[in-house]
Amino acid sequence: MLVLFETPAGFALFKVLDEGKLSKVEDLWKDFTTSESSRKVVKLKAFSKFENTSEALSAATLLIDGKPSKGLRKFLRAHCEGETLAVADSKLGNAIKEKLQIECLHNSAVMELMRGVRSQLTELITGLGAQDLTPMSLGLSHSLSRYKLKFSPDKVDTMIIQAIGLLDDLDKELNTYAMRVREWYGWHFPELAKIIQDNIQYAKTVKLMGNRVNAVDLDFSEILSEEVEAELKEAVLISMGTEVNDLDLANIRALCDQVLALSEYRAQLYDYLKSRMNTIAPNLTALVGELVGARLIAHGGSLLNLAKQPGSTVQILGAEKALFRALKTKHATPKYGLIFHASLIGQAAPKLKGKISRSLAAKTALAIRYDALGDSQDNTMGLENRAKLEARLRNLEGRELGRSAGSVKGKPKIEVYDKDRKKGAGALITPAKTYNPAADSVLRLTTEPAAEKPADKPEETLPKKRKHKETETEQAKEEDEAITDKKKKKKEKKAEVEGSEVQEPEEEVRKEKKKKKKQAEAESNELQEQGDVGEEIKAKKKKKRKTAEVEDNGVTQGQEDDEHKSKKKEKKEKKKEKKRE
């Protein structure tokens, strides 16, 4: 019978010398009190040593899952033919029995035997001392715990949080010191601030030049371009600044040294931050860049905390004040926070920034989770998502151009001309109004020249029924229209007489009076010939005449109602007068 024992250094096989002692489990521990007595119970048969820590870690992880490693299978095939194997894990024993057809045993006696072997392990295995076994077990336990927790010592985001915080502080200090240099040296050479805009170049120039008088003899080719250098030397000759002594210049130069030292340290810190971001969050860096990604991690507290946030939270992370203010005042919520400084959003047009920020936030959330919980260390996922977002941005920009050209697909949309369509988008198509000859009176045709019909609007033929009715009631219409036309003509003529500056001759006035008399006589003769027409027929004819007038003259519905009411009153008055008669 053999006993399989796992150690941090490798696998050990012990031969049980006296199997009869396994029957007395209660007294078995007494045989392992000393090394000599333990050697009488078990003896080392073979030992398989691990080559490195990774092999030991892989073997230990498989043993936890109850699976034999490849090295263990080879080791057991070589030394366990025809033997019974005692194992500490029943699950591992079943796996060995299935794959290697080796009989395995697991009971209380085997567990007590394992406990005794563990107590005398350094004595039973020659060449394995306690001083060697302790660091091996400690290193293997640490590696195993890291594997269980999916923790890598390289992925420590605390360094990124501290680095981005220090980088922001350095930017503030640099701006403060650079402005102090400009103000301090501006008393001596104020024109230099307008000539050189960059703070680092300004500090280097001030440090090299000192007093402005020295600028004529100095060479600034390493710092400035030729045009700026020529402008600087011209400004020195006409400068309005005051004179300063050597002690003032020494302090100004010391401040310039501080500015230059801070700028160098900032560049070094930025390189460090880039390397750490590419190691810890490569996909996030590929999508939004090092600085924006580091600020997101710092704002979230850690990479793991940020991975728990949805894409909508990542989108407005950093704009919490604006969000709560918008919710409180019921205004529009912000579309982006820290993510606004990403290059993809900077490339987008103002109208498309909201859409791109939403898409970028969704892809960023996926990249953060992949970086925090994934095993791979490459940035292929981030690069693929960035290419997709750039394609989406181009697609959206193409759509906007297409809309400005007249249609969604980019081709101008040619609409068929329709003269009946009203102006304005979405207007309804209504039939064109036609000239209605039934509304004309005989009196108007005799006194006034007929108005010319517009050439654009063709006449529409009236229905046969309507023509028949109009021929029957033509005389009744003429009677009613003659009365109304007289009143209208009187009003129009009065207005024309009052507005006209030149008065008509007396002969024309006499002719008009004679015409009026003739018209009145003709009307009276026509009325006598026609006789009295029924009131009901007249009322129906008047209604038809009203509808024709509304079509020709464009009278609104409100006006029609008023006229209808007034005519009803007239009818009632006529009825009352007839009754009285």
PyMOL commands that set and color helices and strands:
alter all, ss='L'
color gray80, all
select helices_A, chain A and resi 19-23+28-32+35-41+53-64+70-79+90-100+108-119+121-124+130-149+158-186+192-195+199-209+212-217+226-237+246-280+282-288+290-300+303-307+311-315+320-329+338-341+343-347+350-373+380-405+437-439+442-447+464-472+474-499+506-530+535-553+557-580
alter helices_A, ss='H'
color red, helices_A
select strands_A, chain A and resi 2-6+10-16+42-49+85-86+104-105
alter strands_A, ss='S'
color yellow, strands_A
deselect
rebuild
show_as cartoon
